[in-house]
Amino acid sequence: FHDSESILALEKDMPIATLRISYDSPVGLPSFDHYDFSEYIKSLEGKCACVGWLGSLKGYRHHPGLVIGMFKTATRKIRMNKNRHIISTIHPPILPLLDKIVGAKAIGDQFFSGQLKVPMIPIHIDLDNIKPGKREVFDDPIAPIIQNSDERLIYKNGEIVIKAGEKGHHAFLVMRGSARVVAGQSTESQTFDENHNHLLFGQGQIFGELSLIDGKPRTTTVVCHSNELDLMVLNQETFYNELVSNSATANQILKILTARLRRNIENKPMTSNSELLARIMLDASNSGEKPVNQKWLARQCGIWMNDMNQITEKWINNRWIDIQSENFRILAPEELECLTNL
């Protein structure tokens, strides 16, 4: 049998889409059943995986966020399995979308599959060579606190993630985007006011862990702050197992809680746009090793482009960063690191 696993997308517990990943093994890859990739993969460095059986309910077939979410999870699993390349045969109308979101390229002519009774085209995706603006979407945060959960949730701007007063059964790790704490139990006023302090969570940060630790109701309401928020879901069993089995994780969680407590005791201001921007830029650039797309960064931070430019212009003048072709490069990561907090 092929070495495979499937990804299932749900909406309110209803399956709406699926995608299968297969890894190279002694029995080969399923893509070879439809197209001979043998000569092409000789030119590639690194292992190959393939994706297939991408399907969704009819009402969701033109939902680009769904496909992106599926491929985010797929690329994470593929990378965790030490694979660099994706090869596959797909239905030709899907190629423009995959090119747009992950840089898929056709490597052969379209052909008709007698087995499946549909036209097909062979494609290749190099996960180490995705262009800025696309790459950031599919890269995981640097050294996430906990990374052994396969469950993800996607939220749109303003949607409620957790609500004050409700029982909490999960903690959340921000994989991409940003979340905002709403003061008090009311969810009526969720508009971001730049003139007031807010607690913002960016990629790599965790929230919702207090209810898992003490079993009490949520103390705050948290909403999606960016255009889109991608969260890893941590249930109580996963969370506790990680704390018990990994002292480094337990120590890191303790530092996070201590830093937040100290911030409240010392009445320090909550997260600023500068702090959130620095955190996300550092993480998405792998601490300065890779460029970060300007438009993508603004969407992740949930701020207007003009507001972001006011901040980044100061950093450019200080020679902390520079910008070329709408992509930021970090010149002084240690300076941006000073702006961030746990």
C-alpha positions as CSV (number, residue, x, y, z in Angstrom):
1,F,0.0,0.0,0.0
2,H,1.0,3.6,-0.5
3,D,2.3,5.5,2.5
4,S,-0.6,8.0,2.7
5,E,-2.6,10.2,5.0
6,S,-5.7,12.3,4.5
7,I,-6.7,15.8,5.5
8,L,-10.3,16.5,6.2
9,A,-11.9,20.0,6.3
10,L,-14.9,20.5,8.5
11,E,-17.5,23.3,9.0
12,K,-19.5,22.8,12.2
13,D,-18.6,19.1,12.3
14,M,-19.7,18.6,8.7
15,P,-17.0,17.4,6.3
16,I,-16.7,19.8,3.3
17,A,-13.4,18.9,1.7
18,T,-10.6,16.4,1.7
19,L,-7.0,16.1,0.4
20,R,-4.7,13.1,0.4
21,I,-0.9,13.1,0.8
22,S,1.3,10.2,-0.3
23,Y,5.0,9.8,0.6
24,D,7.6,8.1,-1.4
25,S,8.0,4.4,-0.4
26,P,9.0,1.0,-1.9
27,V,5.7,0.9,-3.7
28,G,6.2,4.3,-5.2
29,L,3.9,7.3,-5.5
30,P,0.3,7.2,-6.8
31,S,1.1,10.0,-9.3
32,F,3.2,7.4,-11.3
33,D,-0.1,5.5,-12.1
34,H,-1.1,8.4,-14.4
35,Y,2.2,9.9,-15.5
36,D,5.9,8.9,-15.7
37,F,7.8,11.4,-13.4
38,S,10.9,9.2,-13.2
39,E,13.2,11.3,-15.5
40,Y,11.9,14.6,-14.1
41,I,12.6,13.7,-10.5
42,K,16.2,12.8,-11.3
43,S,16.8,16.5,-11.6
44,L,15.4,17.3,-8.2
45,E,17.3,17.6,-4.9
46,G,15.3,16.2,-2.0
47,K,12.5,13.8,-1.5
48,C,9.1,13.9,-3.3
49,A,5.5,13.6,-2.0
50,C,2.3,13.8,-4.0
51,V,-1.1,15.2,-3.3
52,G,-4.4,14.0,-4.8
53,W,-8.1,13.4,-4.3
54,L,-8.7,17.1,-3.7
55,G,-12.4,17.3,-3.4
56,S,-15.1,19.5,-1.8
57,L,-18.8,19.9,-1.6
58,K,-20.2,21.7,-4.6
59,G,-21.0,24.9,-2.6
60,Y,-17.4,25.2,-1.5
61,R,-15.6,24.6,-4.8
62,H,-14.9,28.3,-5.5
63,H,-13.7,29.1,-2.0
64,P,-10.0,29.9,-2.3
65,G,-9.5,30.1,1.4
66,L,-10.5,26.5,1.7
67,V,-7.9,25.3,-0.8
68,I,-5.2,27.4,0.9
69,G,-6.1,26.0,4.3
70,M,-5.9,22.4,2.9
71,F,-2.5,23.1,1.3
72,K,-1.2,24.8,4.5
73,T,-1.8,21.6,6.4
74,A,-0.5,19.4,3.6
75,T,2.8,21.3,3.2
76,R,3.3,21.2,6.9
77,K,2.9,17.4,7.0
78,I,5.1,17.0,3.9
79,R,7.9,19.1,5.5
80,M,7.6,17.2,8.8
81,N,8.2,14.0,6.7
82,K,11.4,15.6,5.3
83,N,10.1,16.1,1.8
84,R,10.8,19.1,-0.3
85,H,8.9,18.5,-3.5
86,I,5.3,17.9,-4.5
87,I,4.5,16.1,-7.8
88,S,1.1,15.3,-8.9
89,T,-1.4,15.0,-11.8
90,I,-4.3,17.3,-11.5
91,H,-7.4,18.4,-13.4
92,P,-6.2,21.4,-15.6
93,P,-8.7,24.0,-14.4
94,I,-7.2,23.7,-10.9
95,L,-3.6,24.7,-12.1
96,P,-4.2,28.5,-12.1
97,L,-5.3,28.5,-8.5
98,L,-2.4,26.3,-7.3
99,D,0.0,28.5,-9.3
100,K,-1.4,31.5,-7.6
101,I,-1.3,30.2,-4.0
102,V,1.8,28.0,-4.0
103,G,3.6,28.4,-7.3
104,A,2.6,25.1,-9.0
105,K,4.1,24.7,-12.5
106,A,3.1,22.3,-15.3
107,I,6.0,20.0,-16.3
108,G,4.3,18.3,-19.2
109,D,1.5,18.5,-21.7
110,Q,-2.1,17.9,-20.8
111,F,-3.3,14.4,-21.5
112,F,-6.6,12.4,-21.1
113,S,-6.7,9.7,-18.4
114,G,-8.4,6.7,-19.6
115,Q,-8.6,5.4,-16.1
116,L,-10.2,8.4,-14.5
117,K,-12.0,9.6,-17.8
118,V,-10.8,13.2,-17.3
119,P,-8.1,15.4,-18.7
120,M,-5.0,15.6,-16.5
121,I,-1.7,17.6,-16.3
122,P,1.5,16.9,-14.4
123,I,2.7,19.5,-12.0
124,H,5.6,20.2,-9.6
125,I,5.9,22.4,-6.5
126,D,9.2,23.2,-4.9
127,L,8.5,24.0,-1.2
128,D,12.0,25.5,-0.8
129,N,11.5,27.9,-3.7
130,I,8.1,29.6,-3.2
131,K,8.3,33.3,-3.9
132,P,7.8,36.0,-1.2
133,G,4.1,36.8,-0.7
134,K,3.3,33.1,-1.2
135,R,6.1,31.5,0.9
136,E,5.1,33.2,4.1
137,V,1.6,31.6,4.0
138,F,3.0,28.1,4.1
139,D,5.9,28.5,6.5
140,D,5.4,27.4,10.1
141,P,6.4,29.7,13.0
142,I,10.0,29.3,14.1
143,A,10.2,26.7,16.9
144,P,6.5,26.6,17.9
145,I,5.9,25.9,21.6
146,I,3.8,22.8,20.8
147,Q,3.7,21.2,17.3
148,N,2.2,17.8,17.7
149,S,-1.4,18.7,16.9
150,D,-2.9,18.2,13.4
151,E,-6.1,20.1,14.1
152,R,-6.4,23.6,12.7
153,L,-9.0,26.4,12.7
154,I,-9.3,29.3,10.3
155,Y,-11.1,32.6,11.3
156,K,-11.9,35.7,9.4
157,N,-11.5,39.3,10.7
158,G,-13.7,40.0,13.7
159,E,-14.8,36.5,14.2
160,I,-14.8,35.3,17.9
161,V,-12.3,32.6,18.8
162,I,-13.0,32.3,22.5
163,K,-15.6,34.1,24.6
164,A,-15.3,35.3,28.2
165,G,-17.3,33.3,30.7
166,E,-17.5,30.1,28.6
167,K,-15.8,26.8,29.5
168,G,-12.5,26.4,27.8
169,H,-11.5,23.0,26.4
170,H,-8.7,24.1,24.1
171,A,-5.7,26.4,23.9
172,F,-4.6,27.9,20.6
173,L,-1.2,28.5,18.9
174,V,-1.1,31.2,16.3
175,M,0.4,29.8,13.1
176,R,-0.4,32.8,10.9
177,G,-2.2,36.1,11.4
178,S,-3.0,37.9,14.6
179,A,-5.6,37.8,17.3
180,R,-6.9,40.5,19.7
181,V,-8.2,40.5,23.2
182,V,-11.5,42.3,23.7
183,A,-11.9,43.9,27.1
184,G,-14.6,42.5,29.4
185,Q,-17.2,40.0,28.6
186,S,-19.0,42.1,25.9
187,T,-18.6,41.1,22.3
188,E,-20.5,44.0,21.0
189,S,-17.6,46.4,20.6
190,Q,-14.9,44.6,18.7
191,T,-13.6,47.5,16.6
192,F,-9.9,48.1,16.9
193,D,-9.1,51.6,18.3
194,E,-5.5,52.6,17.7
195,N,-5.8,55.2,20.5
196,H,-6.3,52.5,23.1
197,N,-4.0,49.7,24.3
198,H,-4.9,46.1,23.2
199,L,-3.3,42.7,23.8
200,L,-2.4,41.3,20.4
201,F,-1.1,37.8,19.7
202,G,1.0,37.1,16.6
203,Q,2.4,34.0,15.1
204,G,4.1,31.6,17.4
205,Q,2.2,32.9,20.5
206,I,-0.2,30.9,22.5
207,F,-3.5,31.9,24.2
208,G,-6.4,30.2,26.0
209,E,-4.1,28.1,28.1
210,L,-5.3,29.4,31.5
211,S,-8.6,27.5,31.3
212,L,-6.7,24.3,30.5
213,I,-4.5,24.8,33.5
214,D,-7.1,25.8,36.2
215,G,-10.3,24.4,34.6
216,K,-12.1,27.8,35.1
217,P,-14.1,29.7,32.5
218,R,-12.4,32.0,30.0
219,T,-11.4,35.3,31.4
220,T,-11.4,37.3,28.1
221,T,-12.8,37.3,24.6
222,V,-10.4,36.9,21.7
223,V,-11.3,37.8,18.1
224,C,-9.5,37.5,14.8
225,H,-7.5,40.8,14.3
226,S,-5.9,40.1,10.9
227,N,-7.7,39.4,7.6
228,E,-7.4,35.7,8.4
229,L,-6.2,33.8,11.5
230,D,-4.8,30.3,11.3
231,L,-4.7,28.5,14.6
232,M,-3.3,25.2,15.8
233,V,-5.8,23.6,18.2
234,L,-4.4,22.1,21.4
235,N,-6.8,20.0,23.4
236,Q,-6.3,19.4,27.1
237,E,-4.7,15.9,26.7
238,T,-2.2,17.2,24.1
239,F,-1.4,20.2,26.3
240,Y,-0.9,18.3,29.5
241,N,1.1,15.5,27.8
242,E,3.5,18.1,26.4
243,L,3.9,19.8,29.7
244,V,4.6,16.5,31.5
245,S,6.9,15.0,28.9
246,N,8.8,18.1,27.8
247,S,10.4,20.3,30.5
248,A,11.5,22.8,27.9
249,T,7.9,23.4,26.9
250,A,6.7,23.6,30.5
251,N,9.5,26.2,31.2
252,Q,8.5,28.2,28.1
253,I,4.8,28.3,29.1
254,L,5.8,29.4,32.6
255,K,7.9,32.3,31.2
256,I,4.9,33.4,29.0
257,L,2.5,33.4,32.0
258,T,5.1,35.2,34.1
259,A,5.7,37.9,31.5
260,R,2.0,38.5,31.1
261,L,1.5,38.7,34.9
262,R,4.4,41.1,35.3
263,R,3.1,43.3,32.5
264,N,-0.2,43.6,34.3
265,I,1.3,44.2,37.7
266,E,3.7,46.9,36.4
267,N,0.8,48.4,34.4
268,K,2.8,48.4,31.2
269,P,1.0,49.1,27.9
270,M,-0.4,46.3,25.9
271,T,0.8,45.2,22.5
272,S,1.6,48.0,20.1
273,N,1.4,47.8,16.3
274,S,5.2,48.1,16.3
275,E,5.6,45.2,18.6
276,L,3.3,43.0,16.6
277,L,4.9,44.0,13.3
278,A,8.4,43.3,14.6
279,R,7.3,39.8,15.9
280,I,5.6,38.8,12.7
281,M,8.4,40.1,10.5
282,L,11.1,38.3,12.5
283,D,9.2,35.0,12.5
284,A,8.2,35.1,8.8
285,S,11.8,36.0,7.8
286,N,13.3,33.2,9.9
287,S,15.1,35.9,12.0
288,G,16.2,37.8,8.9
289,E,17.2,35.0,6.6
290,K,14.4,35.5,4.1
291,P,12.5,38.4,2.6
292,V,9.0,39.2,3.8
293,N,6.3,40.6,1.4
294,Q,5.0,44.1,2.3
295,K,1.3,43.5,1.5
296,W,1.3,40.1,3.2
297,L,2.8,41.6,6.3
298,A,0.1,44.3,6.5
299,R,-2.7,41.7,6.2
300,Q,-1.1,39.5,9.0
301,C,-0.8,42.5,11.4
302,G,-4.4,43.7,10.7
303,I,-3.3,47.3,10.1
304,W,-3.6,49.7,7.1
305,M,-0.7,49.9,4.7
306,N,-0.2,53.6,5.5
307,D,0.0,52.9,9.2
308,M,2.6,50.1,8.6
309,N,4.6,52.3,6.4
310,Q,4.9,55.0,9.1
311,I,6.5,52.3,11.3
312,T,8.7,50.7,8.7
313,E,10.0,54.1,7.4
314,K,11.5,54.7,10.9
315,W,13.1,51.3,10.8
316,I,14.5,51.9,7.3
317,N,16.0,55.2,8.5
318,N,17.6,53.4,11.4
319,R,19.0,50.8,9.1
320,W,17.2,48.0,10.9
321,I,15.5,46.9,7.6
322,D,15.4,47.8,3.9
323,I,12.9,47.2,1.2
324,Q,13.3,46.0,-2.4
325,S,10.5,45.2,-4.8
326,E,7.9,45.4,-2.1
327,N,9.8,42.9,0.1
328,F,11.4,43.7,3.4
329,R,14.8,42.4,4.5
330,I,15.9,42.6,8.1
331,L,19.4,44.1,8.6
332,A,19.4,44.3,12.4
333,P,17.2,41.4,13.8
334,E,18.5,42.2,17.3
335,E,16.9,45.6,17.2
336,L,13.5,44.2,16.3
337,E,13.9,41.5,18.9
338,C,14.1,44.3,21.5
339,L,10.6,45.5,20.5
340,T,9.0,42.1,21.1
341,N,7.7,40.5,24.3
342,L,6.6,37.0,25.2
